Amino acid sequence: MPALMSKYFTNIHKNKTYNIIIRLAIIGATYYFIYKQIFEHRKLDYVAQSFNDLINEPHVTILITWTMLLMIVNWGIESLKWQFLIGKVERVSFSKSFEAILSGISVSIFTPNRVGEWFGRVFIMKKANPWKGVFITMIGSFSQLLITIIIGSISLVFYIPIYFSDSGYYSIYLLYGIILLVVVIITALILIFLNITTIPGFLSRIITKRFSHFNEYLSVIATYSSFELLTVLLLSLLRYCIFAMQFYILLMMFSVKIPFLHGMMIISMVFFIMTAIPTVTLAELGVRGSVSLYFVGLYFERFGEITDKLNIGIVSSTSTLWLINLALPAILGTFFVYRLTFFRKKKA
């Protein structure tokens, strides 16, 4: 009995030590990557220069305040969505869900395509299996990706005839083909998402015995009804509208004047292309800036004039959006990382 008790307390001590090491590593990596992105890559210089030009403008404070408030609403809706999804395996309060979202952003800041967000959230749970939490979180991420693809594809249908009608490759038959392809893709993706509950049964027939234990984790996907999945999809749409509006507000603030409908179409194209480019968050800001410069530049080539001030305004908009929507929440999330439990006590 004394030997058993000694082993029990030794395991507890090891788990606490490992948890502390991983938490410190996440916090250190988060601050390091934010520092590299802001200071070493000089993105803050563009923002500072633009703010110096606008410092005496009364509307700047109002627009920044609105963008910050929309950031809170944006991640608040994501917290509500995750709370709704994760409720299948463990009841989590809204405040706890909000902490999980911020912790996930901190972890995602240094992972490819922010996949670390899935794992950063689930370790805040106390009872449910983390792997079930990962698959549930993937449902929420897929719904957000689906909305981005749907709106981006619809924007593409309107974008091509406006901006490429003079191209030698453009024809009305090409446009009809793209419309047909977009309709098929959108319909297929929506049907797949609303029938995602059939995936565990399908995978259980092809997964080898060696990985059969994953069937238990995957089975949680089958517990959602079509109505619940549609609710998740609508919450994702609401989030999309909010961060698209944030981007548009910042473009207006930095004197990149684009009509609302054109602006929303261009922003949708930027988000759409970004989903197809594999990046780490460290490089994401540069890629987002380049994609934004291209699409906004096409608008001004056709309807205006491209200037250095305009390019600085575009880069400043993307950089400020990154700072508000990712860097700031990631820093706040480091205050909750210490609550994540990566190693738990084994049940007797």
C-alpha positions in Angstrom: 0.0 0.0 0.0 2.7 2.6 0.8 4.4 1.8 -2.5 1.1 2.3 -4.4 0.4 5.6 -2.6 4.0 6.8 -3.4 3.5 5.9 -7.1 0.1 7.8 -7.1 1.5 11.0 -5.7 4.6 10.7 -8.0 2.3 10.6 -11.1 0.3 13.6 -9.8 3.6 15.5 -9.4 4.8 14.6 -12.9 1.4 15.6 -14.4 1.6 19.0 -12.7 5.2 19.5 -13.9 4.4 18.6 -17.5 1.3 20.8 -17.5 3.4 23.8 -16.2 6.1 23.2 -18.9 3.6 23.0 -21.7 1.8 26.1 -20.5 5.0 28.1 -20.3 6.1 26.9 -23.7 2.8 28.0 -25.2 3.0 31.5 -23.6 6.6 31.9 -24.7 5.9 30.8 -28.3 2.8 33.1 -28.4 4.8 36.2 -27.4 7.7 35.3 -29.6 5.6 34.9 -32.8 3.7 38.1 -32.1 7.0 40.0 -31.5 8.4 38.6 -34.8 5.3 39.6 -36.8 5.0 43.1 -35.4 8.5 44.3 -34.8 11.0 42.2 -36.8 8.9 42.3 -39.9 8.2 46.0 -39.4 4.4 45.8 -40.0 3.8 48.2 -37.2 5.7 50.9 -39.1 2.9 51.1 -41.8 0.2 51.3 -39.1 2.1 54.0 -37.1 2.7 56.1 -40.2 -1.0 55.9 -41.2 -2.2 56.7 -37.7 0.1 59.7 -37.6 -1.6 61.0 -40.8 -5.0 60.5 -39.3 -4.3 61.4 -35.6 -6.3 64.7 -35.8 -9.3 63.1 -37.6 -12.2 62.8 -35.2 -13.7 59.8 -36.9 -10.6 57.6 -36.3 -11.4 57.1 -32.6 -15.0 56.2 -33.3 -14.0 53.7 -36.1 -11.3 52.0 -34.0 -13.8 51.7 -31.1 -16.4 50.1 -33.3 -13.8 47.7 -34.7 -12.7 46.7 -31.1 -16.3 46.2 -30.1 -17.0 44.1 -33.1 -13.9 42.0 -32.2 -15.5 41.2 -28.8 -18.8 40.4 -30.5 -17.0 38.2 -33.1 -15.2 36.1 -30.5 -18.3 36.2 -28.3 -20.4 34.5 -31.1 -17.6 32.0 -31.6 -17.7 31.3 -27.8 -21.5 30.8 -28.0 -21.0 28.4 -31.0 -18.4 26.4 -29.2 -20.4 26.3 -26.0 -23.4 25.0 -28.0 -21.3 22.3 -29.7 -19.3 21.1 -26.8 -22.5 20.8 -24.7 -22.9 17.3 -26.1 -20.0 16.0 -24.0 -19.6 18.6 -21.2 -21.5 21.6 -19.9 -19.4 24.7 -20.2 -20.4 28.2 -19.1 -20.2 31.1 -21.6 -17.3 32.6 -19.6 -15.4 29.3 -19.6 -16.1 28.9 -23.3 -14.7 32.5 -23.9 -11.6 31.6 -22.0 -11.2 28.4 -24.2 -11.5 30.5 -27.4 -8.8 33.0 -26.2 -6.6 30.1 -25.2 -7.1 28.5 -28.6 -6.0 31.7 -30.3 -2.8 31.8 -28.2 -2.0 28.2 -29.3 -3.0 28.8 -32.9 -0.7 31.8 -33.3 2.3 29.5 -34.1 0.6 26.6 -35.8 -0.1 26.0 -39.6 -3.5 27.4 -40.6 -4.2 27.9 -36.9 -5.0 24.2 -36.4 -3.6 24.6 -32.8 -6.9 26.3 -32.0 -8.6 23.0 -31.9 -6.3 21.7 -29.2 -6.0 24.9 -27.3 -9.7 24.9 -26.5 -10.3 21.3 -25.5 -7.8 21.1 -22.7 -9.9 23.6 -20.7 -12.5 20.8 -20.2 -12.4 18.9 -17.0 -14.3 15.7 -17.7 -14.8 15.0 -21.4 -12.3 13.2 -23.5 -10.1 15.8 -25.3 -10.3 13.9 -28.6 -14.0 14.2 -28.6 -13.6 17.9 -28.0 -11.2 18.1 -31.0 -13.7 16.5 -33.4 -16.5 18.7 -32.1 -14.3 21.8 -32.5 -13.5 20.7 -36.1 -17.3 20.8 -36.8 -17.3 24.5 -35.8 -14.2 25.2 -37.9 -15.7 23.4 -40.9 -18.9 25.5 -40.7 -16.8 28.7 -40.8 -14.8 27.4 -43.7 -18.0 26.5 -45.5 -19.5 30.0 -45.1 -16.2 31.5 -46.4 -16.3 29.2 -49.5 -20.0 29.8 -50.1 -19.8 33.7 -49.9 -16.5 33.7 -51.8 -17.9 31.6 -54.6 -21.0 33.7 -55.0 -18.7 36.8 -55.0 -16.6 35.2 -57.7 -19.6 34.9 -60.0 -20.1 38.7 -59.8 -16.4 39.6 -59.6 -15.3 37.9 -62.9 -17.7 39.8 -65.3 -16.9 43.2 -63.6 -13.1 42.9 -63.5 -12.2 40.4 -66.3 -14.8 41.1 -69.0 -12.1 42.7 -71.1 -9.8 39.8 -70.8 -9.2 37.6 -73.9 -10.0 34.5 -71.9 -13.4 35.8 -70.8 -16.6 34.5 -72.5 -20.3 34.3 -71.4 -20.0 30.4 -71.7 -17.1 30.5 -69.3 -19.2 32.5 -66.9 -22.1 30.0 -67.2 -19.7 27.2 -66.5 -18.4 28.9 -63.4 -22.0 29.5 -62.2 -22.8 25.9 -62.7 -19.7 24.8 -60.9 -20.3 27.1 -58.0 -23.9 25.9 -57.6 -22.8 22.3 -57.6 -19.9 22.9 -55.1 -22.1 24.9 -52.7 -25.0 22.4 -52.8 -22.5 19.5 -52.2 -20.8 21.2 -49.3 -24.1 22.1 -47.6 -25.4 18.5 -48.0 -22.1 17.1 -46.7 -22.2 19.4 -43.6 -25.9 18.7 -42.8 -25.3 15.0 -43.2 -22.0 15.0 -41.3 -23.5 12.6 -38.8 -23.1 9.8 -41.3 -19.3 10.1 -41.3 -18.6 8.1 -38.1 -20.5 5.1 -39.5 -18.7 5.3 -42.9 -15.3 5.6 -41.3 -16.0 2.7 -38.9 -16.1 0.4 -41.9 -12.7 1.4 -43.3 -10.7 2.1 -40.1 -8.4 -0.8 -39.2 -8.6 -2.5 -35.9 -5.4 -0.8 -34.9 -7.2 2.6 -34.9 -10.7 1.3 -33.9 -10.6 3.2 -30.6 -11.0 6.4 -32.6 -14.6 5.2 -33.4 -15.6 6.1 -29.9 -14.3 9.7 -30.3 -15.8 10.0 -33.8 -19.2 8.8 -32.6 -19.8 12.2 -31.0 -20.3 13.7 -34.4 -23.3 11.5 -35.0 -25.2 13.1 -32.0 -26.0 16.4 -33.8 -29.3 16.9 -35.6 -29.6 18.8 -38.9 -31.3 21.7 -37.0 -28.3 21.9 -34.6 -25.9 21.9 -37.5 -27.9 24.6 -39.3 -27.8 26.7 -36.1 -24.0 26.4 -36.1 -23.9 27.4 -39.8 -26.0 30.5 -39.1 -23.7 31.5 -36.2 -20.8 31.1 -38.5 -22.5 33.4 -41.1 -23.0 36.0 -38.5 -19.3 35.9 -37.5 -18.3 36.2 -41.2 -20.5 39.3 -41.6 -18.9 40.9 -38.5 -15.2 40.4 -39.5 -16.0 41.4 -43.1 -17.5 44.6 -41.7 -14.4 45.1 -39.5 -12.2 45.0 -42.6 -14.4 47.4 -44.5 -14.4 49.9 -41.6 -10.6 49.8 -41.4 -10.3 50.3 -45.2 -12.6 53.4 -44.9 -10.6 54.6 -41.9 -7.3 54.4 -43.8 -8.8 56.3 -46.8 -9.2 53.3 -49.0 -12.6 54.5 -50.3 -14.6 51.7 -52.0 -18.4 51.5 -52.4 -20.0 49.1 -49.9 -21.0 46.4 -52.3 -17.7 46.4 -54.2 -15.9 46.4 -50.8 -17.8 43.4 -49.5 -17.2 41.6 -52.8 -13.4 42.3 -52.7 -13.2 41.4 -49.0 -15.0 38.1 -49.7 -12.5 37.3 -52.4 -9.6 38.0 -50.1 -11.0 35.7 -47.4 -11.9 33.1 -50.1 -8.3 33.0 -51.5 -6.8 33.0 -48.0 -8.6 29.7 -47.3 -6.7 28.1 -50.2 -3.3 29.3 -49.1 -1.6 27.1 -46.4 0.2 29.5 -44.0 1.3 29.8 -40.4 0.1 32.9 -38.6 3.6 34.3 -38.7 3.3 34.6 -42.5 -0.4 35.1 -42.6 -0.3 38.8 -42.2 2.1 39.2 -45.2 0.0 36.9 -47.4 -3.2 38.6 -46.4 -1.6 42.0 -47.2 -0.4 40.8 -50.6 -3.8 39.3 -51.5 -5.6 42.5 -50.4 -3.2 44.6 -52.4 -4.0 42.6 -55.5 -7.8 42.6 -55.3 -8.2 46.2 -54.0 -5.6 47.2 -56.6 -7.7 45.7 -59.4 -10.6 47.9 -58.3 -8.6 51.1 -58.4 -7.0 50.1 -61.7 -10.5 50.0 -63.1 -12.3 52.7 -61.2 -9.6 55.0 -59.8 -5.9 55.5 -59.4 -3.3 53.5 -57.5 -0.9 55.5 -55.3 1.7 54.8 -52.7 -0.7 56.3 -50.0 -3.4 53.9 -51.2 -1.0 50.8 -50.9 0.0 52.0 -47.4 -3.6 52.3 -46.4 -4.4 48.7 -47.6 -1.4 47.3 -45.7 -2.3 49.3 -42.6 -5.9 48.0 -42.8 -4.8 44.3 -43.0 -2.2 44.8 -40.2 -4.6 46.6 -37.9 -7.2 43.9 -38.5 -4.6 41.2 -37.6 -3.6 43.1 -34.5 -7.2 43.6 -33.2 -8.6 40.2 -34.2 -5.6 37.9 -33.5 -2.6 39.5 -31.7 -4.7 41.2 -29.0 -6.9 38.1 -28.3 -3.8 35.9 -28.3 -2.1 38.0 -25.7 -5.3 38.0 -23.6 -5.4 34.2 -24.1 -2.0 33.7 -22.4 -3.6 34.7 -19.1 -5.9 31.7 -19.4 -3.4 29.1 -20.8 -2.4 28.3 -17.2 -5.8 26.8 -16.7 -5.3 24.2 -19.5 -4.8 20.7 -18.3 -2.8 18.5 -20.7 -2.2 15.6 -18.4 -4.9 14.4 -16.0 -4.9 12.1 -13.1 -5.7 8.6 -14.2 -9.1 7.4 -12.9 -8.9 4.6 -10.4 
